[in-house]
Each structure stands twice: as C-alpha cells, then as structure tokens.
Amino acid sequence: MLHIEPTAIPDVKILTPSRFEDGRGFFSEVYNRKRYEEAGVTLDFVQDNHSLSEKAGTIRGLHFQTAPFAQDKLVRVVRGRILDVAVDLRRSSPTFGQHVAVELSAQNWRQLLVPIGFAHGFCTLEPDTEVLYKVTNYYSAAHDRGLAFDDPALGIEWPVDVSQAVLSEKDRKHPRLADLPACFD
Ligand SMILES: Cc1cn([C@H]2C[C@H](O)[C@@H](COP(=O)(O)OP(=O)(O)O[C@H]3O[C@@H](C)C(=O)[C@@H](O)[C@H]3O)O2)c(=O)[nH]c1=O
C-alpha cells in the first residue's frame, strides 16, 4: 500500500509506503513501479544516490541539473531526520519561487517526490543522517547548478542557525533566485 499526500505545490507529493512490522523488525516495498504508476507517479529512475551527513545542521543544496540532464528525485531517509525542501523554478508556474518543506525521517518513512523544474536541498536534524534518493537522469557535473539556500527571497525557514550550518564550499557560492538564468519553462 502507498499513502499519498498532496503538498501546497501540486506536483510535489509525499508518498508513504506501508511498513510491515513484526518481532524481527519491519519489511517495506520502498519502491514498486506498478504501485507508483497507479498513484500517478510514472517515472523512469536510472540512478540511486545515498549520502551520509555526520552532523546535525548540515545543509546540502539547493541543487538541480539542467536539460538534457534534468532529474526528478524521490527522496527518503533511512537513518535520522531531515527537513527536505523543493523550490519551484518553473518560470510559467503560478508557484514559481515558492517552496515546500517536509520533514522526512526513518520513523515517518515519508518520501518526497521532487519533480524536474525544482531545486532541492535538505537540512539534517540529527547526527549521522542517511538520505537515499532515486533520480531519473544521470549525474552530469556540467549540468549541475545551485541556488543560494539562504536567499531571503525564498523565505525558507531552515531549522538551524544558518550561519553555523555545515556546508560544502560549493554551496556557499550559489546565486540568488533573482540572478539565476531561466532554466525551466
Ligand atoms: C550528486 C552526485 C555527486 N557526485 C560526486 C561529485 C562530488 O565529487 C561528490 C559530492 O557531490 P555534491 O557535493 O554535489 O553532493 P551533494 O551536495 O550531496 O549533492 C546532492 O545534494 C542533494 C541536495 C541533491 O538534490 C542531489 O541531487 C545532489 O545535488 O559526489 C557523483 O559522483 N554523482 C552524483 O550524482
């Protein structure tokens, strides 16, 4: 079974697969192509990613890849907890510049579907947080782009003091939304 919740931005969805618990632990179909298609999620995933962030208060993002390497992402957490954020970069969208922020954890078992046309990032809320995500296109360093996670125009309420956040060097230098070239119609 797959539970689907809408978010404030219709194409961004929260999907929660069933978890069957017993004396040993649990079993869960974390992705089932047929079931996801029945739920309206018809995507051709080609790569699975896994990251570990050792410290709480690590922010990764906001990232996206441009065409022809744009990616849909299906994000989940197997250890720890994150605030996961998707920012709408589609110029013709009524929600351009707006975002969805959802807590994903190993406990709540939620997955966030971040479609093509969105920048994605997250902040870890616990140490040793592991994030897994499926993507529909291959990594291409040449098409990898970023948006400043702390751009005030985005109004993202990161759950940490952003001046203390653990960041990659790359993530300190991304342009703000107003300076970002149009990447998605
Ligand atoms: C994303 C990615 C990175 N890499 C390499 C490049 C680099 O040497 C190292 C670390 O890359 P990054 O610093 O970009 O990793 P990270 O900051 O974790 O990047 C990820 O952030 C989240 C929020 C996303 O949405 C992802 O799409 C991806 O952009 O891994 C790959 O080989 N394949 C990949 O798919």
The ligand as an ORCA input file, in Angstrom:
! r2SCAN-3c Opt
* xyz 0 1
  C      25.207     14.339     -6.924
  C      26.407     13.485     -7.358
  C      27.662     13.777     -6.906
  N      28.718     13.026     -7.297
  C      30.059     13.361     -6.766
  C      30.534     14.762     -7.088
  C      31.360     15.136     -5.887
  O      32.686     14.669     -6.049
  C      30.725     14.359     -4.739
  C      29.822     15.196     -3.851
  O      28.895     15.874     -4.684
  P      27.981     17.037     -4.127
  O      28.789     17.936     -3.272
  O      27.281     17.655     -5.303
  O      26.966     16.220     -3.219
  P      25.625     16.764     -2.526
  O      25.843     18.136     -2.035
  O      25.140     15.742     -1.590
  O      24.648     16.860     -3.794
  C      23.338     16.374     -3.770
  O      22.556     17.263     -2.984
  C      21.174     16.974     -2.931
  C      20.506     18.067     -2.143
  C      20.576     16.736     -4.245
  O      19.439     17.088     -4.539
  C      21.373     15.898     -5.187
  O      20.835     15.919     -6.487
  C      22.812     16.296     -5.203
  O      22.954     17.555     -5.851
  O      29.988     13.292     -5.348
  C      28.571     11.946     -8.140
  O      29.557     11.244     -8.488
  N      27.314     11.628     -8.577
  C      26.229     12.366     -8.222
  O      25.071     12.023     -8.644
*
